[in-house]
């Protein structure tokens, strides 16, 4: 049995080494999580396709039929493109929200790994991120199929979407490591995040473009780390525009810094998990 109180490395080399050495375990556990979520249901994993299709239909009806809204930056008044713009925002936000809502209870729900076996605890938040990215991938496939049906083409700039999601993954992972550790010592963290997430939905440009806000509020909106990624995802997927390379590079550097900060915090505090659990 390992010593649960031993110190753990916090360097970038240790982070990369953990991801590489445990890549097969991460893949298998992520796959198990995805399959387990739908085990016992009639349609199984196909629910991961049905859900985004249903949500896309709901967004289209509510915002274009009920509210009769339009997207300021679109050249046309197509209700389909309006719904797709909202759907992009929900996909990006979904990656972040699913992972961070899961993070505070990640260690608590896997207490047996802390106490009984030699297990790389730091990969548990990675698995949570992997599950959310899987659902985002399915939603992106639905989005691209819908765009092709409604517009008869797909913007070639969509090839840049992995570069848009990469820094988002770094950001989400860093916050997940922090919350996973904090959730062990403060059980109220999970409930707090569950309350804050819906609020953050409306404080992010999910249902509206940043340009729709008064100019004096736009700079404040950009302080939200999700705003830039949501806008960039819409640019490459729907508007056919190239990414903001300078902004993307700056965001990636910031996200990597936050990833290292979260990993370091997790590694330094994990030696107390066994005592608390």
PLY file of the C-alpha trace (Angstrom):
ply
format ascii 1.0
element vertex 277
property float x
property float y
property float z
element edge 276
property int vertex1
property int vertex2
end_header
0.00 0.00 0.00
1.32 3.42 -0.84
1.85 6.17 1.72
-1.10 8.56 1.16
0.78 11.39 2.88
3.80 11.40 0.63
4.66 14.48 -1.41
3.89 14.43 -5.12
5.74 16.20 -7.95
4.17 19.42 -9.24
6.35 20.24 -12.24
5.33 20.48 -15.89
7.39 17.35 -16.56
5.40 15.48 -13.92
2.11 16.67 -15.45
3.06 15.62 -18.97
4.55 12.36 -17.72
1.36 11.49 -15.84
-0.80 12.10 -18.91
1.48 10.06 -21.17
2.11 7.18 -18.77
-1.55 6.85 -17.89
-3.00 7.55 -21.33
-4.40 4.04 -21.72
-5.99 4.14 -18.29
-7.49 7.56 -19.05
-8.93 6.25 -22.30
-10.41 3.12 -20.74
-11.94 4.94 -17.76
-13.35 7.69 -19.97
-14.89 5.07 -22.24
-16.33 3.29 -19.20
-17.82 6.55 -17.92
-19.47 7.33 -21.25
-20.88 3.83 -21.74
-21.92 3.57 -18.09
-23.98 6.73 -18.35
-26.26 5.10 -20.92
-26.13 1.51 -19.70
-29.58 0.02 -19.30
-31.33 2.57 -21.52
-33.19 1.49 -24.65
-31.12 3.51 -27.12
-27.85 3.34 -25.20
-25.10 5.64 -26.42
-27.34 6.95 -29.22
-28.86 9.24 -26.57
-25.67 11.30 -26.94
-26.88 12.08 -30.49
-30.56 12.54 -29.66
-29.93 15.05 -26.90
-28.10 17.70 -28.99
-30.59 17.26 -31.84
-33.46 17.85 -29.43
-31.77 20.87 -27.89
-31.08 22.36 -31.32
-34.77 22.00 -32.20
-35.81 23.62 -28.91
-33.43 26.57 -29.36
-34.72 27.13 -32.88
-38.35 27.16 -31.78
-37.97 29.25 -28.61
-35.71 31.97 -29.92
-36.97 32.32 -33.48
-40.67 31.46 -33.16
-41.53 32.49 -29.60
-39.16 35.43 -29.09
-38.70 36.22 -32.80
-35.10 37.18 -32.10
-32.34 37.76 -34.64
-28.55 37.68 -34.47
-27.04 41.12 -34.95
-23.91 40.06 -36.84
-25.58 37.66 -39.28
-26.07 38.86 -42.86
-29.35 36.98 -43.15
-32.39 36.48 -40.96
-32.31 32.68 -41.19
-33.77 31.22 -38.01
-31.60 28.17 -38.56
-28.35 30.11 -38.48
-29.58 31.95 -35.39
-30.20 28.64 -33.65
-26.79 27.36 -34.72
-25.09 30.41 -33.23
-26.77 29.68 -29.90
-25.95 25.99 -30.22
-22.24 26.77 -30.66
-22.32 28.79 -27.45
-24.02 25.95 -25.61
-21.46 23.41 -26.86
-18.54 25.50 -25.61
-20.25 26.26 -22.32
-21.22 22.60 -21.95
-17.59 21.44 -22.04
-16.74 23.81 -19.22
-19.86 23.38 -17.08
-20.04 19.58 -17.26
-16.42 19.20 -16.18
-16.42 21.75 -13.35
-19.75 20.57 -11.94
-18.32 17.07 -11.75
-14.94 18.12 -10.34
-15.82 18.91 -6.67
-17.07 15.36 -6.05
-14.53 13.53 -8.20
-12.26 12.48 -5.34
-15.10 11.98 -2.87
-16.88 9.60 -5.25
-13.67 7.64 -5.75
-12.48 7.46 -2.15
-11.45 3.82 -2.61
-8.69 4.96 -4.97
-7.34 7.27 -2.27
-7.16 4.75 0.55
-6.69 1.27 -0.85
-4.73 1.13 -4.08
-1.87 2.74 -5.92
-3.73 4.97 -8.32
-2.83 8.24 -10.14
-5.52 10.44 -8.58
-4.56 13.38 -10.77
-6.09 11.70 -13.84
-9.62 11.69 -12.37
-10.34 15.31 -13.42
-8.83 14.46 -16.82
-11.39 11.68 -17.21
-14.18 14.12 -16.37
-12.89 16.49 -19.03
-12.67 13.61 -21.51
-16.34 12.76 -20.98
-17.41 16.36 -21.55
-15.24 16.60 -24.69
-16.83 13.41 -26.03
-20.31 14.92 -25.71
-19.03 18.15 -27.28
-17.69 16.16 -30.25
-21.09 14.55 -30.79
-22.77 17.95 -30.59
-20.28 19.39 -33.07
-21.08 16.60 -35.52
-24.80 17.39 -35.17
-24.02 21.09 -35.63
-22.00 20.55 -38.81
-24.64 18.25 -40.29
-27.34 20.82 -39.53
-25.26 23.63 -41.05
-24.71 21.56 -44.20
-28.43 20.81 -44.51
-29.52 24.42 -43.98
-26.79 26.13 -46.02
-25.61 23.46 -48.52
-21.96 23.93 -47.51
-19.60 23.88 -44.54
-17.13 26.69 -43.92
-13.58 25.49 -44.51
-12.49 27.47 -41.44
-14.20 24.78 -39.33
-10.91 22.87 -39.51
-9.57 25.28 -36.88
-12.09 24.27 -34.22
-9.64 21.87 -32.47
-7.30 24.84 -31.96
-10.17 26.75 -30.40
-11.11 23.93 -28.01
-7.53 23.11 -26.97
-7.00 26.15 -24.70
-10.55 25.69 -23.38
-9.57 22.16 -22.36
-6.45 23.47 -20.60
-8.48 26.11 -18.76
-11.17 23.64 -17.72
-8.63 21.07 -16.55
-6.78 23.58 -14.39
-10.00 24.69 -12.69
-11.13 21.05 -12.35
-7.94 20.09 -10.50
-8.42 23.01 -8.14
-12.09 22.21 -7.48
-11.45 18.47 -7.13
-9.03 19.15 -4.30
-11.09 21.90 -2.69
-14.19 19.69 -2.80
-12.53 17.16 -0.50
-11.96 19.70 2.26
-15.06 21.85 1.70
-18.13 19.82 0.78
-20.15 22.97 0.03
-18.08 23.60 -3.09
-20.21 21.24 -5.19
-23.44 22.98 -4.25
-21.87 26.39 -4.82
-20.70 25.49 -8.31
-24.14 24.05 -9.14
-25.68 27.41 -8.24
-23.09 29.55 -10.02
-23.11 27.60 -13.28
-26.61 28.71 -14.44
-25.70 32.29 -13.51
-22.53 32.03 -15.59
-24.63 30.87 -18.55
-26.24 34.31 -18.77
-23.00 36.13 -17.99
-21.45 34.45 -21.04
-22.35 35.33 -24.64
-24.25 32.08 -25.13
-27.65 33.45 -26.14
-26.44 36.75 -27.57
-23.35 38.20 -29.29
-21.02 40.49 -27.38
-21.68 43.18 -30.02
-25.31 43.31 -28.83
-24.19 44.73 -25.48
-23.57 48.44 -24.88
-19.95 49.30 -25.61
-19.21 50.08 -21.97
-20.12 46.49 -20.99
-18.32 44.67 -23.80
-14.87 44.96 -22.23
-16.26 43.59 -18.96
-17.82 40.67 -20.79
-14.44 39.77 -22.28
-13.09 39.27 -18.76
-15.18 36.12 -18.70
-12.71 33.44 -19.93
-15.48 31.67 -21.86
-16.42 34.73 -23.93
-13.39 34.68 -26.21
-13.67 30.95 -26.95
-17.41 31.16 -27.66
-16.90 34.06 -30.07
-13.98 32.33 -31.79
-15.91 29.08 -32.18
-18.77 30.96 -33.84
-16.33 32.76 -36.11
-14.75 29.61 -37.53
-17.87 27.41 -37.57
-20.69 29.74 -38.61
-19.20 32.99 -39.92
-16.36 31.42 -41.91
-13.73 33.69 -40.37
-10.16 32.86 -39.41
-9.32 32.70 -35.70
-7.86 35.67 -33.89
-4.37 34.20 -33.79
-2.86 36.69 -31.36
-5.82 36.41 -29.01
-5.77 32.61 -29.28
-2.06 32.47 -28.49
-2.49 34.77 -25.48
-5.44 32.73 -24.25
-3.47 29.49 -24.65
-0.57 30.84 -22.59
-2.97 31.95 -19.87
-4.76 28.57 -19.93
-1.48 26.65 -19.67
-0.48 28.78 -16.70
-3.82 28.04 -15.03
-3.42 24.33 -15.81
-0.05 24.24 -14.09
-1.42 26.21 -11.15
-4.35 23.80 -10.74
-2.14 20.72 -11.08
0.35 22.09 -8.54
-2.44 22.85 -6.08
-3.90 19.36 -6.49
-0.55 17.63 -6.02
0.34 19.66 -2.94
-3.01 19.12 -1.23
-3.70 15.48 -2.14
-1.55 14.13 0.69
-4.34 15.14 3.07
-7.15 13.41 1.16
-6.86 10.14 3.09
-7.23 11.88 6.44
-10.35 13.77 5.39
-12.00 10.85 3.59
0 1
1 2
2 3
3 4
4 5
5 6
6 7
7 8
8 9
9 10
10 11
11 12
12 13
13 14
14 15
15 16
16 17
17 18
18 19
19 20
20 21
21 22
22 23
23 24
24 25
25 26
26 27
27 28
28 29
29 30
30 31
31 32
32 33
33 34
34 35
35 36
36 37
37 38
38 39
39 40
40 41
41 42
42 43
43 44
44 45
45 46
46 47
47 48
48 49
49 50
50 51
51 52
52 53
53 54
54 55
55 56
56 57
57 58
58 59
59 60
60 61
61 62
62 63
63 64
64 65
65 66
66 67
67 68
68 69
69 70
70 71
71 72
72 73
73 74
74 75
75 76
76 77
77 78
78 79
79 80
80 81
81 82
82 83
83 84
84 85
85 86
86 87
87 88
88 89
89 90
90 91
91 92
92 93
93 94
94 95
95 96
96 97
97 98
98 99
99 100
100 101
101 102
102 103
103 104
104 105
105 106
106 107
107 108
108 109
109 110
110 111
111 112
112 113
113 114
114 115
115 116
116 117
117 118
118 119
119 120
120 121
121 122
122 123
123 124
124 125
125 126
126 127
127 128
128 129
129 130
130 131
131 132
132 133
133 134
134 135
135 136
136 137
137 138
138 139
139 140
140 141
141 142
142 143
143 144
144 145
145 146
146 147
147 148
148 149
149 150
150 151
151 152
152 153
153 154
154 155
155 156
156 157
157 158
158 159
159 160
160 161
161 162
162 163
163 164
164 165
165 166
166 167
167 168
168 169
169 170
170 171
171 172
172 173
173 174
174 175
175 176
176 177
177 178
178 179
179 180
180 181
181 182
182 183
183 184
184 185
185 186
186 187
187 188
188 189
189 190
190 191
191 192
192 193
193 194
194 195
195 196
196 197
197 198
198 199
199 200
200 201
201 202
202 203
203 204
204 205
205 206
206 207
207 208
208 209
209 210
210 211
211 212
212 213
213 214
214 215
215 216
216 217
217 218
218 219
219 220
220 221
221 222
222 223
223 224
224 225
225 226
226 227
227 228
228 229
229 230
230 231
231 232
232 233
233 234
234 235
235 236
236 237
237 238
238 239
239 240
240 241
241 242
242 243
243 244
244 245
245 246
246 247
247 248
248 249
249 250
250 251
251 252
252 253
253 254
254 255
255 256
256 257
257 258
258 259
259 260
260 261
261 262
262 263
263 264
264 265
265 266
266 267
267 268
268 269
269 270
270 271
271 272
272 273
273 274
274 275
275 276
